[in-house]
Amino acid sequence: MTARPIRDKSEKSGARPAIVLAAVALVVAIFLVEFGLQTLVGISSKRWAAVDPWLGEVPQAFPSTQPGDLASQVANGSPRKKTALDKIKAYDYEFTAPWPGKSKPTAGSIYTGFQFDSGQVIVFYNPEAQLDTVGEMKTGKTTEEQQFENVFGDQTPDTNYQLYQMVYGVSPVQVSPLMQRPDAMKMNVLLLWKLSFGFDMQPGVHSLTLGKNRGFEFGDPTSGRPVALRIFDERDQQFRFIFTALGGASGKFTQDDINVAVQSLQSVPILER
């Protein structure tokens, strides 16, 4: 007469783990449905960053004390007021030479290099050779760009500067398992694009705005290594520079020198063409 109650109690105690497991499985299933994509994006992005740490870097703004316009530099006693500086011209564009003296041009297939007597070198890439990614995106020329527009919808960038700003500005730490699925998809696309863009120079990346020109600077002038720039003017024309110095040269380059060239960059006046 006592065997049946004992069996019932045993059956109940054995059913509890099964109920718990079923509940856990249900919670996991719901989580995977709601947050599975976000979790996968987060795991993938952290794995990518472990292989390529550049993925975790985002542009830092320069201090507000960076030099202003060229006129103020001269007015504040800049050494540049003692010597008239030449204009460097190439590809229907010009910019002020940061250093006095003549520069020797060397033409390449898609760039022109300017070597100064003191050893500094500026490489200026042909603006016409730079990709107009957003322009192609708007005309739907490639499947990849069409997919990008489908993912971003109304948030699709209108300019190349906005596109690079979005791409360079993402990092794996911004991915959360609890974010919305569309946002996770956008992050995944941007992180993949950032990997494909890569970095031009290291260490560090900064954003800069000088006059009508703005863009991104890769590297650090104080490191003694080359510095690369990706600049956009008010018409969204893209320009690329590399600043460096010959080994053993007496002359070096500073952030002030870079600012002079970037801020003064403009199209050559029509009368001078």
VENCOR-V132662 format. One record per pair of residues at least 24 apart in sequence whose C-alpha atoms are under 10 Angstrom apart, sorted by the first residue. I is the first residue (numbers start at 1). J is the second residue. Records with the same first field share a line. If there is no record, write none. Layout:
BEGIN
I: J ; J
END
This chain:
BEGIN
31: 177 ; 178
34: 177 ; 178 ; 179 ; 180 ; 181
35: 176 ; 177 ; 178 ; 179 ; 180 ; 181 ; 184
36: 177 ; 178 ; 181
37: 177 ; 179 ; 180 ; 181 ; 182 ; 184 ; 185 ; 188
38: 175 ; 176 ; 177 ; 178 ; 179 ; 180 ; 181 ; 182 ; 183 ; 184 ; 185 ; 187 ; 188
39: 175 ; 176 ; 177 ; 178 ; 179 ; 181 ; 184
40: 177 ; 184 ; 188
41: 172 ; 175 ; 176 ; 177 ; 184 ; 185 ; 187 ; 188 ; 189 ; 191
42: 172 ; 173 ; 174 ; 175 ; 176 ; 177 ; 184 ; 187 ; 188
43: 172 ; 175 ; 176 ; 177
44: 172 ; 188 ; 191
45: 171 ; 172 ; 173 ; 174 ; 175 ; 187 ; 188 ; 191 ; 192
46: 171 ; 172 ; 173 ; 175
47: 172
48: 172 ; 191 ; 192 ; 195
49: 171 ; 172 ; 173 ; 191 ; 195
52: 195 ; 198
53: 171
54: 168 ; 171 ; 194 ; 195 ; 198 ; 199 ; 202 ; 203 ; 204 ; 205
55: 168 ; 169 ; 170 ; 171 ; 172 ; 191 ; 192 ; 194 ; 195 ; 198 ; 199
56: 168 ; 169 ; 170 ; 171 ; 172 ; 173 ; 174 ; 191 ; 194
57: 168 ; 169 ; 170 ; 171 ; 172 ; 199 ; 203 ; 204 ; 205 ; 206
58: 165 ; 166 ; 167 ; 168 ; 169 ; 170 ; 171 ; 204 ; 205 ; 206 ; 207
59: 165 ; 168 ; 169 ; 170 ; 204 ; 205 ; 206 ; 207 ; 208 ; 215 ; 216 ; 217 ; 218
60: 169 ; 204 ; 205 ; 206 ; 207 ; 208 ; 216 ; 217
61: 205 ; 206 ; 207 ; 208 ; 209 ; 216
62: 206 ; 207 ; 208 ; 209
63: 208
66: 208 ; 210 ; 255 ; 256 ; 259
67: 210 ; 255 ; 256 ; 257 ; 259 ; 260
68: 210 ; 211 ; 256 ; 259 ; 260 ; 263
69: 210 ; 211 ; 259 ; 260 ; 263 ; 264
70: 96 ; 211 ; 259 ; 260 ; 261 ; 263 ; 264
73: 256 ; 260
87: 261 ; 264 ; 265
88: 114 ; 261 ; 265
89: 124 ; 265 ; 266 ; 267 ; 268
90: 124 ; 125 ; 126 ; 127 ; 267 ; 268
91: 124 ; 125 ; 126 ; 127 ; 128 ; 267 ; 268
92: 126 ; 127 ; 266 ; 267 ; 268 ; 269 ; 270 ; 272 ; 273
93: 126 ; 127 ; 265 ; 266 ; 267 ; 268 ; 269 ; 273
94: 261 ; 264 ; 265 ; 266 ; 267 ; 268 ; 269
95: 260 ; 261 ; 262 ; 263 ; 264 ; 265 ; 266 ; 267 ; 268
96: 257 ; 260 ; 261 ; 262 ; 263 ; 264 ; 265 ; 266
97: 122 ; 257 ; 258 ; 260 ; 261 ; 264
98: 122 ; 253 ; 254 ; 256 ; 257 ; 258 ; 259 ; 260 ; 261 ; 262
99: 251 ; 253 ; 257 ; 260 ; 261
111: 240 ; 241
112: 241
113: 241 ; 242 ; 243
114: 243
115: 244 ; 245 ; 246
116: 245 ; 246 ; 251
117: 249 ; 250 ; 251
118: 245 ; 246 ; 249 ; 250 ; 251 ; 252
119: 244 ; 245 ; 246 ; 247 ; 248 ; 249 ; 250 ; 251 ; 252 ; 253
120: 243 ; 244 ; 245 ; 246 ; 247 ; 249 ; 250 ; 251 ; 252 ; 253
121: 226 ; 242 ; 243 ; 244 ; 245 ; 246 ; 251 ; 252 ; 253
122: 226 ; 227 ; 228 ; 241 ; 242 ; 243 ; 244 ; 245 ; 258 ; 261
123: 228 ; 240 ; 241 ; 242 ; 243 ; 244
124: 229 ; 239 ; 240 ; 241 ; 242 ; 243
125: 238 ; 239 ; 240 ; 241 ; 242
126: 238 ; 239 ; 240 ; 241
127: 237 ; 238 ; 239 ; 240
128: 237 ; 238 ; 239
129: 238 ; 239
130: 237 ; 238 ; 239 ; 240
131: 160 ; 237 ; 238
132: 159 ; 160 ; 236 ; 237 ; 238
133: 159 ; 160 ; 163 ; 164
134: 158 ; 159 ; 160 ; 161 ; 162 ; 163
135: 159 ; 160
147: 189
148: 186 ; 189 ; 190 ; 193
151: 182 ; 183 ; 185 ; 186 ; 189
152: 182 ; 183 ; 185 ; 186 ; 189
158: 236
159: 232 ; 235 ; 236 ; 237
160: 232 ; 236 ; 237 ; 238
161: 214 ; 215 ; 216 ; 230 ; 231 ; 232 ; 233 ; 234 ; 236 ; 237 ; 238
162: 215 ; 236
163: 190
164: 190 ; 193 ; 194 ; 197 ; 215 ; 216 ; 230
165: 207 ; 215 ; 216
166: 190 ; 191 ; 194
167: 191 ; 192 ; 193 ; 194 ; 195 ; 197
168: 193 ; 194 ; 195 ; 197 ; 198 ; 199 ; 205 ; 207 ; 216
169: 194
170: 194
199: 228
200: 226 ; 227 ; 228 ; 229 ; 230 ; 242
201: 225 ; 226 ; 227 ; 228 ; 229 ; 242
202: 226 ; 227 ; 228
203: 227
205: 229
207: 231
208: 259 ; 262
209: 233 ; 259 ; 262 ; 263
210: 259 ; 260 ; 261 ; 262 ; 263 ; 264 ; 265
211: 259 ; 262 ; 263 ; 264 ; 265
212: 262 ; 263 ; 264 ; 265 ; 266
213: 237 ; 238 ; 239 ; 262 ; 263 ; 264 ; 265 ; 266
214: 238 ; 262 ; 263
215: 239 ; 240 ; 262
216: 240
217: 241 ; 242 ; 258
218: 242
219: 243
220: 254 ; 255
221: 252 ; 253 ; 254 ; 255 ; 256 ; 257 ; 258
222: 252 ; 253 ; 254 ; 255
224: 252 ; 253 ; 254
225: 253
226: 253
227: 253 ; 255 ; 258
228: 258
229: 258 ; 262
231: 262 ; 265
232: 262
233: 262 ; 263 ; 265 ; 266 ; 267
234: 266
239: 265
END
